[in-house]
Amino acid sequence: MGASNAMDRSSSRFAWLRVLILSLVILFGGYSVILMYVNGEIAFALMTTFVLSLGIYIFTNPKTYAHRYIFPGVAGMVIFILFPMAYTVALSFTNYSSKNILPLERAQDYLLKQTFKAQEGSYQASLFAAPEGKFRILLTPTEGDNTDLYMTTVVPMWDAAEIKKRGANPDLMPGVEVPHKALKVEQLPEAAAIERKVLFQYREHLRALRFELPDGKLVMADQSAGVGNYSAVRPQYSRLDGGVVVKNTGAIISDGNTLFDNRTQKHLRPNFDIGFYQYIDENGEFVGKPLSPGFTVGIGWDNYWKVLSDPGIQQPFFQIFVWTVLFAAGSVFFTLAIGMVLANLVQWEFLRGRAIYRVMLILPYAVPAFISILVFKGLFNQNFGEINLVLETLFGIRPDWYTSPALARTMILIVNTWLGYPYMMILCMGLLKSIPEDLYEASAMDGAGPVHNFFHITIPLLMRPLTPLLIASFAFNFNNFVLIQLLTAGRPDIIGASVPAGTTDILVSYTFRIAFEGGGGQDYGLAAAIATVIFIIVGALAVLNLKLSKMDKV
């Protein structure tokens, strides 16, 4: 009873600490969710809210005490497995790509910020020193009848290193986020202007500056002219306040997304079928080329249908799928065959120095895979590699390992077998010890030899416990991206493919190339669709693994 009271007092003594930790978690988590929401990352905000709420419920409810120990694992599964999987599946039903990466609002804002050079005039800028380390800029008309002078004060300018670091981005430079108000002046300043060579040192900053004249005219740097030259500009697009009347129906289009091109005097609207702004004719029909940047829209099953119907994608996809299966199956077969044979040899009782052989044969498994792959890449070099030098010396041949599809695939299987056989050998060495020696003794009494025992005793007794591990090895090689990317990068390329595809690509490297190496732009939606297909295949292998290992009945 006394011990129980002591525990209760101890628990109440640290209650304030639990409340403090819980408050900090809620404060930090809530702030993170708000930042994600403000930056438009709705999916990440919802995921964080779910995990945070679940954690708070589990750690504050006495009835869920036992679940506290498994919550970190559940949270990790949600964050690193379930959420990326759901996010990838969702992307596969969109046109998300390097051309359609923005939401509609941001694509519209980008167009509204575009300007074109107006005909109202051009100006030459002169710099004058001002108090507190600032500068005054005088804008002098250089053409037309206008002789008005305009002046404004700007913030101190950066040195060359800081300007280069910021990249002359108006959104990153203090004092240029909004146009400077330039006021009309009657006469030139009494002080002498700063020399042109000094003006040239601040060219990046000057080109980022924008000025607004008293009549509302916007003046920006003329990028086609020299430093200090400015031109009056007008916004190329403006949001249409009223509506657009469709000629053949009389309907009025007024949804807040219609824009007006001030230069061509035409209207344009978002085309939600393709995810781009396009001009419309008097009948409200879309005409002309789409305007970049595009925006993300849902396109249903189009990405999946593209894989099945587009010849430029269909042919390489099925070709790569077949090679992926053959590569994974061949890797498992060769590594198992070599590993099993070596495991039997290094455990042969009549073999001297067995411990040394074991260490030497396991060494490839101890070296990081990427190092071994890069070493083999040099060994198989067609012009200077040691393998071709030996083959030319002995047989007078120099195989084209990287340009011939068949030889490139053979090279990949050779390298992967070297990387994988030590793992299979270690597994077989452990399982061989579980085979009763009586079986071999009885077989010897019947006159059977080592080869007969290997095929009729060793292999059958090893295959049953090895089967789940072989399926896992097949699934690993099915997604063995590192080997393909480092050794061949998927090349040689498949001729006629409309997306990046190579004869040595497997599905995962094929997906990577579509997502990040597309010559016409990265297509993340299509890559997500292929990744979803890969997930289904690997998931089916996992279910098969559970069935064969009887784990689903535990």
N, C-alpha and C positions, 0 to 999 in steps of 0.2 A: 504493500500500500504506500509505504514511504517512497519507494523508488518511483512509483507511478506519479506521486505528487511532485517529485523532483523533476521528472521529465516534463510535466505540464508547466512548471515554473520556468524551465529552460526554454520550452517552446514559446511561452508568452514573452520571454525576455528578448527573443530574436524576431518577434512578430513585426516590429518596426522595420527591420532589415528586409524582410520579405516584401513588405508594402513599398519600401523605397525602390527595390529592384524591379518590382512589378510596375511601379509608376514610371521608372526610366525606360523600361521596355515599351510600355504603351506610348510614351512621349516620343521616343526615337522612331518606333514603328509607324505611328500616326504621321509624323513629319515626313518620313520616307514615302508613305502612301500619297500624301498631298503633293510632294514633288513629282512623283511619277504621274499623277493625274494632270497636274499643270503642264507637264511636258508632253502630254498626249499619249503616254504609255498606259492605256486603260487596262490592257490584259495583265501587265505586270502589277499594276495597282490592285486589281482584283485578287491575283494570286497571293500577293503579300498580305492583303487583308484576311484572306481565308486561313493562311498558315498562322498568322499572328493571333487571330481569334481562336483558332483551335488550340494553340499553345496556351493561351491565357485560360481557356476553359479547363483544360486538363490539369494545369498546375494550380488552379484555385479551387477545384471541386474535390472534396475528400473522396467521393465515390469513384473517381478516375485515377486514384493514386498509383495503381499498378501500371497504368498506361504511360506514366511519366518516363519510364525507362526505354520504351520503344518509340516515343515521340520524335527524338532526333533522327532515327532511321526513317520514320514516316515522312517527316518534313523534308529530309534529303531526297526521298523518292518523289515527292510532289514537285520539289523545285527543279531537280536535275533530270527526272525521267518523265513523269506524267505531264508537267507543264510544257517542256520542249516538244513532246510528242503531240499534244493537243494543238500547240501553236503551229507546228509544221503541217499538220492535217488541215488546219484552218487556212494557212497560206496556200495550200494546194488548190483551193477553190477560188483563188484571186489571180489577178494579172500582175501581182507584185514583182517588180523587176527594176533594173537600174533606170529604165525610162518611165516607170510608173511607181515611184517610190514614195511620193508625197500624198497626204490626204487632199481632198478637193479644196479645202480652205487655204492650205498653204500654196497649192498650185495657182489658185486664183490670186493670192497676195503677190506671188512672184510676177505674174503678168501685170498686175496693177502698178508694180514698181518699174516696169520697163518704160523707157523714154526714147524719143527720137529728136534729132536736131531740127529745131525750128528755123524759120527764115527771118526771125525778128532781129538778129544781130549777133556779133561776136565781140569778145572783150579780151583785153590784155591785162594781166595781173602784175602789180608791183608791190613789193614788200617794204614796210617801214617799221623801224623799232618802236616799241611801245613800253610804257612803265610795267614793272613787275614781271619782266622777262617775256611779255607777250608781243604779238606782232599785229600790225595793221595791214590789211590788204586793200589796195585801191584797184577798182575795176574801171578801165578806160575803154570806151567803144572804139573799135578799129574799122568799122565800115558804116555806111549809111549817113544820114543827117543827124543822128543822135549824138549829142556832145555832153550828155549828163555823166557825172562822175559819181561812183558809188564806193563807199568804204565800210569796212567792218573790222572787228577785232577778234582774233583767234587765240586759242590757248598755246602755250609753249610747244614747240615741235620736238619730236624725238630725235635721238641720234640715229645714224644709219643702221646700226645693229638692231635696235629696237624696231625700226620700221620694217626691216627685212624679216624679223621674227613675227611681226603681226601681219605681214603680207599686205599692207595698205588696205586692210578690210575696213570699210566705214563703220561696221558694227562693232569693231574692236578698238577704234581710235577715239580717245576722248575729244570732244569738241566737234565731231563730224557726224554724230548719230542723226542729227536733224539739221536742216539747212540753216546757215547763218543769216541773220537779218542784215542786209546791206542797206545803209541809209544814203540818201543823196547828199553830196557835198558840193559846195560852190567853187572851191579852189583846191589846188594841190597842197599837200603838207609842206611846211617849211623845211623839214629835215630831208636829207638826201635819201633816195631809195637804196635798198640793199643791192649789192652787185649781183649780176646775173649768175656768176659762178657759185655764189652762196645760195641763190635761188635753186640752182640745179641740185644742190645737196639734199634739198627737201622735196624733191620731185614726187616721191611716192605719196607723201602727205598732201601736197598741193593737189594732186590728181584725185584724191579722195574727198576733197572739200566740195561742198555744195552751198550755193548762195540763193537767197530769195530777195528779189528787188521789191521796192515799195509797191509796184503795181501788181505784185503776185507772180511775176515771171521767175521761173526757176533757171538758174545758171549752173552748169556743170563743166568739168574739164573736158576739153576736146582731145580725146585720146589719139586722134590722127594727126594732131598738130604738136608743136613743141611745148616745153614746160611753161606754164603760166598762161596758156591760151585757153579761154573758156568760151562756151557757146550757150545761147538760150535753148532750152529744151522744153518739150511738152510731154506729158504722159501719153504713151502710145495707146493704152487701154484705160477706159474708165467704166465704173459700174453704172449700169443703166437704171436710172431712178424710175422711169415709167415702164411701159410694156412694149413689146414688139407685136405688131398686128400681122397675123398670117393672112396672106392675100386670098388664098383659095377657100379658106374656111371662115375668116373674120375673127378667129380666136385671138386672144391677147396672151402672149407669153410674158409672165412677170413673176419669176420665182427667186429673184435676188442673185442668181448666178449668171444672168445674161450680161455680157460686156459689149462695149462699143469701141471699135478701132478708130481713133481720131485721125489716123493717117489715111486709111482707105475708105473711111465712112461706111464700114460694114459692121454687122452684128455677128457675135459668136457666142456659142453656148457649149456647156460640157456634154460630150457624147458619152453616156454611161455604158454604151456597148463596148467601147474600146478604151475608155479611160483617158481621153484627151479633149481639150477644147478644139472646136472646129467652127469655121464660118458657116452661117446659114443663109439660104437664099430667101426670096420673098415668100416662098411657100413653107418656110420653116424647115426645109430639108438640109441636111449636112452636106457641105461641098468643100472641095479643096483639101489640102494636106493638114493633118493634125498639128497642133502647136505644142511644143515642148515647154515645160516639163508636163508629163502626164500625171494622173492620179490613180490611186488604187481603187478598184471596183471588184465586186464578186462576179465571177464568170462561170459558176457552176462546175460542171464536169468537163469543161473544155480542155484543161490540161491533160486529164486522163484520156480523153478522146483523141487528143493530138498524138499521144504516145501510140495509140492503136491505129490511127488513120493516116498520119503524115508519113509519106514514104521516106523523107529525109530523116525522120526520127524513128519510125517503126523498124526499118532495116537495121540500123546500128543498135537499137535497143534490144531486139531479139538476138542479134549476133553477140552482143556483149553479155546478155543474160546466159546464153548457152556457154560462152567462155567462162563466165563466173562460176557456173556449176561445175564445169570440167576442171577449172583451176582449183576450186575448193576440194572436190573429190580426189583429184590427182595428188594434191598436197597431202591429204590425209592418208591416201594409199601408200605413197612413197615414203613418207616419214614413218608410218607404222611398220612397213616392211623392213626398212633399214634399221629402225630402232629395235624391233623385235629380234632380228637376227643378231645384232650387236649385243643385245642384252643376254642372249643365250651364250654367245661366244665369251663375253667377259666373266661369265659365271661358270665356265667350263673348268672343272676341277683340275684338269691336266694342263691348263694354260698357266705359264709362269708370268709373274709381274702383272697379275690381274688388276691390282689396285692402281698401278700406273696407267694402264689402258683405260680404266674407268675415268680417271681424272682427265686424261687427254681427250677422250670422246665427249666429255661433258663441257669442256671449255667453250665450244661455240655457243652454248646456252648461257654462259656467264658474261660474254661480251654483249654490250648493248646492240640491239638489232640494227639501229640506224647506222652504226659504225660499220658493221659487217656488210650491210647493203651498199654503202658507199665504196668500201674496199672492193667488193665484187663488181661494182660499176666501172672501176678503173681496170680490174683484171680483164673484163670483157670488152674493153675499148677496142674498136675495130682496127685502129691504126697503130696504137702503141701498147695495147694490153698484152700482158704476159701469156694469156691463153692463146691468143692468135699467133703470137711469136712462136710458141711451142708447136702449135698445129702446122704452121707454115714450115717449120724446120723438119718436122717428122713426116708430114703428108703433103706439103706444098699447097695447103688451102688456107684461106683467110675468111671465115664465115662472117656474114653481115648481120651481127647479132642485133643491131638496133634498127635496121631498115627492112629486114625480112620479117613479116608477121609470124611465120612458123618458128623461126629461130629465136625471135624475141620472146615468144611464149615458152619455148623450151628453156631459155635462159632463166626466166622467172621461176619455173618449176624447179630448176636446179638450185637456185639460190634459196628458195623457200624450203626445199628439202634439207639443205644444209642447216638452215635456221631452226627447223622443227624436229629433226630426228632425235636430238638429245632429250627433249621432253618425253617423246614416246619411249625412248630407251630407259629413262628413269622409271616411268610407269611400269613397263614390262619387268624390270629388275625387281621391283617390289612385289608384283603379282606372281612372279615365278616362284617365289619362296612359299607361296600358299599352295602350290601343287604338291601333293604327297609323293615322296620318293618311291613309295611302294608301286605306283603305277609304272614307273620307268623300270623298276626291277622285274616286275611281272612281264613287261613287254620284252625285256632283254632275254628272259627265260624262254620266250616264244620265238626268239631269233630275230627280233626287229632291231634295226639299226637307228642311229641318231636322226637321219632324215625322216624315217617312218614315224618316229616318236614326235618329231617337231610338227608334222602335218596332222597327225591323228591324236595326239595328246595335248601338246603345248598350245597350239592355235585354238582348238575348240574350247579349252578351259580358260584361255585368256580373253577370248572374244566377248563372252557374256559380261564380265565386269568392265571391259573396255568400251562397250557399245555406247553408254551415255557420254563418256569422255570423247569418243570419236565424233559423236554428234556435236558436242560443244566445240571441238576443234574445227569441224566443218563450218559451223556458224561463225567462228572467229575468222577463218580464211575467206569466208564469203564477204566479209567486210574488212579485209586486210588492206586498208588504204595506204599505210606507210610504205609497204613494200613496192606497190605499183608507182606511187608518186615519186619516190626517191630513185627507183631503178630506171623506169622508162617514161614516167609521167603520162602513161597511156599510149604513147606513140609506138609504131607509126600510125598516122591518122587514117581514118576510114574515108575513102574518096566518095564524094557525093552526099555526105551527111550534112544536114542543114543546121546542126548544132555541133559543138566540139565533141568529137568521139574518136577513140583510137582502138586499134586492134588488140591492144593489151589492156585496155580499160576493163575494170570490173564495175559493177553497178555503182558502188559507192564513189569510186574515182570519176566515173561518168557523171554522176550527180554533182560532184564538186566542180567539174569543168563547166557544166552548164550554168551553175550558180555563180562562178567567179571568173571564168575565162572566156565567156562568150564574146566573139568578135563584134557582134551586133548589139551587145549589151547583155548584162547578166540577167538571166530569167530565173528568179528565185521561186516563182510559183510553179513552174514546170519541174524544177529541181525538187521542190517539196512534194510534188505528186510522185515522182520516182522514189524519193526517200520513204514515202508512205507505203509504196509497193514493197520496198525492201523490208520495211518493218513487218509487214504482214507475212512475208516469207520467213524471216528470222523468227517471228512469233510462232509460226506453225512448227518450225524446227524445235523451239523451246517446248511446245506442247508435246511433240513427239518424244523429246528427251524425257519429259516427266512420265509419259506412258511407259516407255521402255525401262526406266529406272524404278517404276512402281512407287514413285514419290507421292503421286496423287492419292494413294491409298493409305498413306501413313496417317 
